[in-house]
């Protein structure tokens, strides 16, 4: 390919697109960003229009997932998956012209990706499909490692390792760490399905707590438990339904 390398950026959070665009401008000023998209269908339309050499592609988006978008891209497109789920980083990435970046994006890892993009051609179609099938087969049953928090134009990433408990409140869920609180757009049910059940327990219709943050559990006359936490002063109460979790503690 002659001239400047070209790319499009795809992520359902505009703030994260701007964040990646800023880093790429600094680390790879020769790269020309031809456009951005916030969902899969928009991404495919944009790629068809501008025909970039590279697509930086978020895996988890509403509607079409990044994996579905990748399968529909032209065969000569270089793909970099951008994800907050490090389980998607399978060994096959190390041997194919398909790469990944974990959120939050760090300069040293992005620089490695840039070097790989500069030195390799797009993966052959059969190799690409093999990697994609491996990704799709391992994408279920994996646990969440990072959370996108915030509302409107402000987005931050919080490590799940920092979370002490989650508390649902109508449309949103509060993420509580030792020193801070934030909001995410995930229901308690979605969180329960995405978190390691050996690490996080649902103790109430609207509450999930990190097990190793429970300092003590005191049972009341109705079979509920009042939980004291190691790094927070407040007390959490289980419902009777989930009180059974503590009978063997």
C-alpha positions, -999 to +999 in steps of 0.1 A: +000+000+000+014+034-009+009+067+009-002+071+045-017+042+064-054+046+071-078+035+098-113+038+112-121+035+149-152+017+162-165+018+197-200+025+212-185+050+236-175+083+218-153+092+247-132+061+242-129+068+205-115+102+213-092+087+238-077+062+213-076+088+186-055+111+208-030+083+216-027+072+180-021+108+169+008+110+193+023+075+188+017+071+151+013+106+136+015+091+100-018+072+105-048+089+089-081+083+107-107+083+080-137+082+103-153+067+134-184+046+141-204+038+173-221+005+162-216-024+139-239-014+110-224+021+110-189+006+110-196-016+080-211+013+060-181+034+068-156+008+059-174+002+026-172+040+019-136+048+029-119+014+025-093+017+054-063-005+057-069-009+095-100-012+117-097-007+155-128-025+167-146-028+200-158-063+207-188-056+229-213-032+212-251-031+211-266-048+181-238-064+160-208-074+181-173-066+171-168-102+162-197-102+138-184-070+122-150-085+118-164-114+099-181-091+074-150-069+068-130-071+035-104-099+035-075-075+032-084-054+063-061-055+093-081-058+125-073-047+160-098-057+187-101-032+215-117-048+246-121-046+283-122-084+286-087-098+287-100-134+282-105-126+245-067-122+241-061-158+229-027-172+219-037-172+182-034-134+182+004-138+186+006-156+153-018-137+131-021-103+116-050-097+141-042-080+173-059-068+205-056-039+229-070-040+264-089-011+279-076+011+294-052+015+265-016+019+276+011+035+255+035+006+256+009-020+245-004+003+218+031+008+205+035-029+201+003-030+181+015-002+159+048-020+152+029-052+143+006-033+120+035-017+102+054-050+098+027-075+088+001-079+061-035-088+067-040-124+077-050-149+050-088-154+051-086-190+064-062-179+092-085-150+100-116-171+102-098-197+124-088-169+149-123-155+148-139-189+154-117-194+184-127-160+198-163-167+193-161-201+209-143-187+240-164-155+243-191-172+263-186-181+300-159-155+304-158-130+333-158-093+333-125-075+343-132-039+335-163-017+339-171+014+319-185+039+344-201+073+341-229+091+325-233+114+295-199+125+281-177+113+310-165+077+310-139+060+331-127+025+334-128+007+368-111-026+375-135-053+388-107-061+413-113-028+430-151-033+434-165-040+469-201-042+460-228-032+434-261-016+443-289-014+418-311+018+417-338+018+390-321+024+356-285+023+368-262+004+391-238+020+415-202+006+416-187+010+451-150+008+457-130+014+489-128+052+482-153+060+455-186+053+438-195+054+401-225+046+378-227+019+351-254+011+326-257-026+335-285-043+354-278-065+384-288-095+363-263-087+336-236-082+362-244-115+379-240-133+346-207-115+338-189-119+372-170-148+386-195-165+410-166-176+432-156-140+437-190-121+437-222-132+454-256-118+448-271-112+483-302-093+474-324-085+444-304-053+440-270-061+456-239-081+446-209-081+470-173-092+467-170-123+490-135-115+503-147-081+514-172-095+539-158-091+574-187-108+592-223-120+587-248-118+616-281-135+612-314-119+623-346-136+634-360-135+599-331-155+584-314-125+568-278-116+574-263-082+581-229-080+565-200-059+578-174-049+551-136-048+554-131-015+536-165+003+539-183+015+570-218+007+558-236-026+564-253-047+537-283-068+543-291-100+525-326-111+516-340-143+530-337-159+496-299-153+495-293-159+532-286-196+524-252-185+511-240-178+546-252-209+564-218-226+559-197-196+566 
